[in-house]
């Protein structure tokens, strides 16, 4: 699903694995949180790094639907929404 959303919906999903144990015992969840808390918070702080905004016509200032956004060196174009 992550690959599909990245390619077709311009949505970048992630999966975070906290340990190699798929179903940790309830008694260890607090320890897992404490071990990963700072890393998770640092990741959340970086979420808005990058380019964001509106694609507009340079003359009229009107929004452009379905504009293709290409970045040199990145082989994945993004299509603007409405």
C-alpha positions as a Markdown table, in Angstrom:
| # | Residue | x | y | z |
|---|---|---|---|---|
| 1 | Unk | 0.0 | 0.0 | 0.0 |
| 2 | Unk | 2.9 | 2.4 | 0.8 |
| 3 | Unk | 4.3 | 2.0 | -2.8 |
| 4 | Unk | 0.9 | 2.5 | -4.4 |
| 5 | Unk | 0.2 | 5.7 | -2.3 |
| 6 | Unk | 3.6 | 7.1 | -3.1 |
| 7 | Unk | 3.3 | 6.6 | -6.9 |
| 8 | Unk | -0.4 | 7.3 | -7.4 |
| 9 | Unk | -1.6 | 9.5 | -4.5 |
| 10 | Unk | 1.5 | 11.6 | -3.7 |
| 11 | Unk | 1.3 | 10.3 | -0.2 |
| 12 | Unk | 4.4 | 9.2 | 1.6 |
| 13 | Unk | 3.6 | 6.6 | 4.3 |
| 14 | Unk | 6.1 | 5.0 | 6.7 |
| 15 | Unk | 6.1 | 2.0 | 9.0 |
| 16 | Unk | 8.0 | 2.3 | 12.2 |
| 17 | Unk | 9.4 | -0.9 | 13.7 |
| 18 | Unk | 10.3 | -0.5 | 17.4 |
| 19 | Unk | 11.7 | -3.9 | 18.1 |
| 20 | Unk | 12.2 | -7.2 | 16.4 |
| 21 | Unk | 9.3 | -8.6 | 18.5 |
| 22 | Unk | 6.1 | -8.3 | 16.5 |
| 23 | Unk | 3.8 | -8.7 | 19.6 |
| 24 | Unk | 5.7 | -7.4 | 22.7 |
| 25 | Unk | 4.2 | -8.2 | 26.1 |
| 26 | Unk | 2.2 | -5.4 | 27.6 |
| 27 | Unk | 4.7 | -5.2 | 30.5 |
| 28 | Unk | 7.4 | -4.1 | 28.0 |
| 29 | Unk | 5.5 | -1.4 | 26.1 |
| 30 | Unk | 6.5 | 1.4 | 28.5 |
| 31 | Unk | 10.2 | 0.4 | 28.1 |
| 32 | Unk | 9.8 | 0.5 | 24.3 |
| 33 | Unk | 8.3 | 3.9 | 24.5 |
| 34 | Unk | 11.1 | 5.2 | 26.7 |
| 35 | Unk | 13.7 | 3.7 | 24.3 |
| 36 | Unk | 12.2 | 5.3 | 21.2 |
| 37 | Unk | 10.5 | 8.5 | 22.5 |
| 38 | Unk | 13.3 | 11.0 | 21.6 |
| 39 | Unk | 13.8 | 9.5 | 18.2 |
| 40 | Unk | 10.1 | 9.6 | 17.4 |
| 41 | Unk | 9.7 | 13.2 | 18.6 |
| 42 | Unk | 12.8 | 14.2 | 16.5 |
| 43 | Unk | 11.2 | 12.5 | 13.4 |
| 44 | Unk | 7.9 | 14.3 | 14.0 |
| 45 | Unk | 9.7 | 17.6 | 14.2 |
| 46 | Unk | 11.2 | 17.0 | 10.7 |
| 47 | Unk | 7.9 | 16.2 | 9.0 |
| 48 | Unk | 7.5 | 19.7 | 7.4 |
| 49 | Unk | 11.0 | 20.0 | 5.9 |
| 50 | Unk | 10.7 | 20.3 | 2.1 |
| 51 | Unk | 8.6 | 22.3 | -0.3 |
| 52 | Unk | 4.9 | 23.0 | 0.2 |
| 53 | Unk | 2.5 | 25.5 | -1.1 |
| 54 | Unk | 0.2 | 26.3 | -4.0 |
| 55 | Unk | 0.9 | 26.1 | -7.8 |
| 56 | Unk | -0.3 | 29.3 | -9.4 |
| 57 | Unk | -0.2 | 31.0 | -12.8 |
| 58 | Unk | 2.6 | 33.6 | -12.9 |
| 59 | Unk | 0.4 | 36.2 | -14.6 |
| 60 | Unk | -3.1 | 35.8 | -13.2 |
| 61 | Unk | -2.3 | 34.2 | -9.8 |
| 62 | Unk | -5.0 | 31.6 | -10.4 |
| 63 | Unk | -4.4 | 28.1 | -9.0 |
| 64 | Unk | -3.3 | 25.5 | -11.5 |
| 65 | Unk | -5.0 | 22.1 | -11.2 |
| 66 | Unk | -3.0 | 18.9 | -12.2 |
| 67 | Unk | 0.2 | 20.8 | -12.7 |
| 68 | Unk | 3.3 | 18.5 | -12.9 |
| 69 | Unk | 6.1 | 19.3 | -10.5 |
| 70 | Unk | 9.5 | 17.9 | -11.4 |
| 71 | Unk | 12.7 | 18.2 | -9.4 |
| 72 | Unk | 16.0 | 17.7 | -11.0 |
| 73 | Unk | 17.7 | 14.6 | -9.7 |
| 74 | Unk | 14.5 | 13.0 | -8.4 |
| 75 | Unk | 12.8 | 10.5 | -10.7 |
| 76 | Unk | 9.3 | 10.9 | -9.3 |
| 77 | Unk | 7.1 | 13.8 | -10.4 |
| 78 | Unk | 4.3 | 15.1 | -8.3 |
| 79 | Unk | 0.9 | 16.3 | -9.7 |
| 80 | Unk | -0.7 | 19.2 | -7.9 |
| 81 | Unk | -4.3 | 18.8 | -6.7 |
| 82 | Unk | -7.1 | 21.3 | -7.0 |
